[in-house]
Amino acid sequence: MSYLIVTVVFMAYFVLHSIAASITMKQWTAKHWPELMPYYRLTFNALAVILSLPLLIVMFLFPGEPLWQWQGPGFYVTSGIALLAVYGFVYSLKYYDLSEFWGTRQLKERNTSVHDQENFHISPMHRYVRHPWYFFALVIIWTRDVSTVQLLVYLLVTAYFVIGSRMEERKLIAYHGEVYRKYQKKVAGVFPLPWKILSVEEAKSLVKEN
């Protein structure tokens, strides 16, 4: 029963998150309540944080049975890899428009547009993988100790990142058009692949096409 509860709670969160992030929901809101659009992104992020609390609660209530724990050299190796992922995430922040991401820019400018305002660009991390934040998050969770419930959660999160990234890219194609399709063909999605890496010159060339 605990596994079913965990699955239902996480799936409900993923569905609500995907609906709220969709262009369809944004367009519907813009049509019926255009005055709310400057608050959309900020509200979306606030709800994403608030609604994540039930996820933490069910994981606390249903910890599951231990499957494996990193010990000895393995603990130091996996902890080092996780720290590198955290560093990569923090390093990548300077290449994002965080005011756009959080929604404070839209609110300040009273922006009612459905589309994101950030221009197409390719950061150093994006030369290796199209969704570096998803990749770093997966590295962090899969280098932790794992129980039966955590294994279920990690599998659900991994599947959602893969599926969600594809849904997100539909929006990016709508925003940036053919140049993003070219980028998709040249760089891996969530998991880096050594034969799908952009050089600095290739990245600059793609950005110029936008």
N, C-alpha and C positions, 0 to 999 in steps of 0.2 A: 504493500500500500504506500509506503514511504517513497518508493521510486516513482509511482504514479503521480503522487502529489507534487514531487519535485519537477517531474516532466511537465505537468499541466501548468504549474506556476511559471516556469521558464518559457514555455511555448506561448503562454498568454502575453508575457512581457515582450517577446520577440514580435508577435503579431501586432500588438498595439504600437510598438516602436516603429515597425515598418509602415504601418498605415499613416502614422503621424508624420513620418519623413517623406512620404510619397508626394509627387507632383500633384496627383489627383486631389489629395486632401488640401494641399496648399491652394490649388485653383478653386476648390469648393469654398474655402474660407475667404479667399480674395473676392469671390463673386457675391457671397452672402454677407460677409462682415469685413469689408476692405479696411475699415478703421482698426481692425485687430492685427493686420499683417505686420506692422512694425514690432509687435510683441511676439510674433510667432516663434522665431528661433529661440528667444530667451525662455519662453514658456515651454517649448519642446525640451530644452536642456534641463530645465528645472523639474519637469515631470519625469524625465529619464532618470534623474537622480532619486527622486522621491519613490518612484515605482520600483527601483532596484532594491529598496529596503526589504520587501517580502522575499526577494531572492536570497538575501543574506539570512533572513529569519528561518526559512525552510532548511537552509544548509546547516544552520546552528541546531535546529530541532532534530534533523536527521543526518547526523555526521557519517553514518555508514561504518562498515568494517574496513580496517586498514588493508590495503593491497600491497603497497610497497612504500618504503621510506628510504630516502637517500642517506647513506651513512659513510663514514670514512672519506676516502678520496672522492667518491661520487658526490658527496654533499658539497665539497668545496668546488668541484667542477661545475655542477649544476647551479650553485649559487653564483659563481662567477659569470656563467652564461646569462643568468637572469639579470645580474647587475649590468652587463653589457647591453641587454635589451632595454633596461630602464634608461641607461645613458643615451641609447639611440633614440628613444622616445623623446627625452628631454631635449636632445640636440635638434631633433626635427621640428620642435615647436617654433624656432625662430624663422622657419620658412613658411609658416602659416599666418594668415591674417586672423589672429585670435579674437579680435573684436567682431569680425564677421562670423567666426565660428560660434562664439558665445551668444551673439545676437545683440550686443550693446551698440554696434555700429548701426544696425538697422533701426534700432529704437532712437538713437541720437539723430539720425538723418530723416526719421519718419518715413522710411522706405517701405513702400507697399508692393514691391515687385515679388513675383513668385519665384523667380530665378535667383540663384546665388550671385553675388556681385564680384566675387574674387576671380580675377583673370586666370586663364590657363597658364600654368607654369610647371616646371619640372625641377624639383629640389634634388640635391645629391642623393637622398634616400629613394626618391621616386625613379631614379635611373635604374635601380635594382629590382624594385617591386612597386606595383601600382598602389598598394594599400599597406604602407609600412606600419601604421599604428596597429592594424589587425595582426600583422606578422609579429610585432614585438609583444603584443598581448598574449598571443598563443605560445610564444617562447617562454614567457614568464609563468603561465599556468602549467605548462607541461614539464617544467623543471621543478615543480613543487612535489611534496609528498602527496600520495593519492590514496583515497578510500574508495569504496564501491560507489557511494553517492557522488563524490568528486569526479570519478571517472565518467559517470553519466553526465554530469554538468559540463565537464570539459568537452565531451563529445558533442553535446548539444550546442555549446558555444562555438566550437570549431565549425560545425555544420552551418550555424547561423552566419558566421563571418564569411564563409565561402558563398552561401546563397545570397546573403545580404549585400556582399560586395558587387554581385552581378546586378542586383536591383538598383544599387546606388549608381552603377555605371550607366544605366539607362538614363538617369538624370544628367549625368556628366556628358553623355552624347547629345542630349537635348540642349544642354548649355553651350557646348564647345564644338559640336558637329564632327566633321570628317577628321579633323586633326586628332581628336581623341580616339577615333577608330584606329588610326595609324599607330598611335601610342599603345593601344591595347595589343596590337599584333607584335610589337617590338619588345614589350616588357611583361614579365610574369605578373599574375594577379595578387594572390595572398602569400604564396610561397616562392621565394627567389629561385630562379633557374640560371645556371651559369652561362647558358647559350642564349639567354634573353636579357641582355644588359645593354643599356644605351651608353655610348661614349659621351663625353662632354659636348663634342661638336654635333653629334646627332641630336642631343637634347636641345641645344640652341637652335638648330635648324627647324625642329618641330615647333618650338615656341614661336618662331618667326612666322610660321604658316598660319598661326591663329589670327 
